[in-house]
Amino acid sequence: MNIDSEKTLEIIERMKLAKIGEYDKWESIIKKIQNEETLNLAELEYYSRLTRIYKNSTVTNRSKIYHTKLSEQDEKPPCKECGEDSLYYCNMNDEYYCTIHVVGHDENEI
């Protein structure tokens, strides 16, 4: 798999700055990319799973800043509140929610 190293490193640096993901994992991935080493499957999955959540996402009208609608390809972990399949990711508390519980779960939402 060929990747655009410069663009990938830029994305990872942004994720690190935003404190998204695990610092040590990002450092390991950065080193491999800089040394032109091939990323293993777990590293590729980690990168793609986190970047897919934050990239070009649509948000609900009632919660413009905090919630990202998951795509058909995204994993659907259980809703934090009820356990049903989630449809939204909340970047305020790093949790997943269904349509019913996506708004109003955090006191910072207004």
Secondary structure, 3 states (H helix, E strand, C coil): CCCCHHHHHHHHHHHHHCCCCCHHHHHHHHHHHHCCCCCCHHHHHHHHHHHHHHCCCCCCHHHCCCEEECCCCCCCCECCCCCCECCEEECCCCEEECCCCCCCCCCCCC
